[in-house]
Every structure is written in structure tokens, then in C-alpha cells.
Amino acid sequence: QVLDTKDLQVFKVTVNGQDAKFVFGEKHSFKGTPLEITLPFELSRGQEAIVEISFESSPKSSALQWFTPEQTSGKKHPFLFSQCQVEWI
């Protein structure tokens, strides 16, 4: 599984609570760097997988946007979202 990243520091990846191996691919000048995740188990058709990524962004990280707590419906917590799309191989 490959995700798009740009200027992120990734600390840990889990899938359904299990540690997953990950590695960054070759950095591209404007496209960013692919984050390649190896699932810790075989995924069967229709099976749900929850991928959690512990990361830190930087001011150079693109396609990441934040809503302040005041901009969210609950008005209590900030919200991070990305406009990138996942490319599952």
C-alpha cells in the first residue's frame, strides 16, 4: 500500500492495532515521497482495515490543511485533513 507524503516525519504505522512495517520511497521534487506500508496480515476481499499513522508535519508539508476548533462543528478540537488520495497497489 502506498500513500503520498510531503515533508512528513512518520514515527509508527499500525493496521487494526498491529504494528506495520513502512518505508519511504524515492523523493520527487514536487510530487513528494511515497510512504510504502506493508500490512502485518493478509487482507481479504471486503475486510475492513483501520490504518493509523503517527506523524509530524512541517510548514513545508503540502496538501495538509487545518481547521481551528472554532471552524469545526463541535468547536472543541482542531481538525487535520488532506486532499491527497490513496493509491492502493
C-alpha positions as CSV (number, residue, x, y, z in Angstrom):
1,Q,0.0,0.0,0.0
2,V,1.4,3.4,-1.0
3,L,0.4,6.8,0.4
4,D,1.5,10.2,-0.8
5,T,3.5,12.3,1.6
6,K,5.5,15.5,1.5
7,D,7.8,16.6,4.3
8,L,6.3,14.4,6.9
9,Q,8.1,12.6,9.7
10,V,6.5,9.2,10.3
11,F,7.1,7.5,13.7
12,K,4.7,4.5,13.6
13,V,2.1,2.8,11.5
14,T,-0.5,0.3,12.8
15,V,-3.1,-1.6,10.9
16,N,-6.0,-2.9,13.0
17,G,-3.9,-2.3,16.1
18,Q,-0.9,-4.3,14.8
19,D,2.5,-2.7,14.0
20,A,3.1,-2.4,10.3
21,K,6.4,-2.0,8.5
22,F,6.8,1.1,6.5
23,V,9.5,2.7,4.3
24,F,9.7,5.9,2.3
25,G,10.3,5.6,-1.4
26,E,12.3,7.9,-3.6
27,K,11.6,11.6,-3.1
28,H,10.3,13.6,-6.1
29,S,10.9,17.3,-6.3
30,F,7.3,18.4,-6.5
31,K,5.2,15.2,-6.1
32,G,6.6,14.4,-2.6
33,T,7.7,11.0,-1.2
34,P,5.7,7.7,-1.3
35,L,5.1,6.0,2.0
36,E,5.1,2.3,1.4
37,I,3.2,0.3,4.1
38,T,3.4,-3.5,4.4
39,L,0.3,-4.9,6.1
40,P,1.0,-7.2,9.1
41,F,-1.6,-9.7,7.8
42,E,-3.2,-10.8,4.6
43,L,-6.2,-8.6,3.7
44,S,-9.2,-10.5,2.3
45,R,-11.8,-9.0,0.0
46,G,-14.3,-6.9,1.9
47,Q,-12.2,-6.9,5.1
48,E,-12.0,-3.6,6.9
49,A,-8.6,-2.2,7.8
50,I,-8.0,0.7,10.1
51,V,-4.6,2.3,9.3
52,E,-3.2,4.7,12.0
53,I,-0.1,6.7,11.3
54,S,1.7,8.7,14.0
55,F,3.4,11.5,12.2
56,E,4.6,15.1,12.5
57,S,4.1,17.6,9.7
58,S,6.1,20.7,9.0
59,P,5.4,24.1,7.5
60,K,6.6,22.7,4.1
61,S,4.1,19.9,4.2
62,S,1.6,20.4,1.3
63,A,-1.9,19.2,0.9
64,L,-2.4,19.2,4.7
65,Q,-4.9,21.7,6.0
66,W,-6.1,22.5,9.5
67,F,-9.4,23.7,10.8
68,T,-9.2,25.6,14.1
69,P,-11.5,24.4,16.8
70,E,-13.8,27.3,16.1
71,Q,-14.1,26.1,12.4
72,T,-15.4,22.6,13.4
73,S,-18.9,21.6,14.3
74,G,-18.1,20.7,17.9
75,K,-15.8,23.8,18.3
76,K,-13.6,21.9,20.8
77,H,-10.8,20.3,18.8
78,P,-8.7,21.2,15.7
79,F,-9.2,19.1,12.6
80,L,-6.5,18.0,10.1
81,F,-7.4,16.8,6.6
82,S,-5.7,16.0,3.4
83,Q,-6.7,16.4,-0.2
84,C,-4.3,13.7,-1.3
85,Q,-5.7,10.4,-2.5
86,V,-4.6,6.9,-1.5
87,E,-3.1,4.7,-4.2
88,W,-3.6,1.0,-3.2
89,I,-1.5,-1.4,-5.1
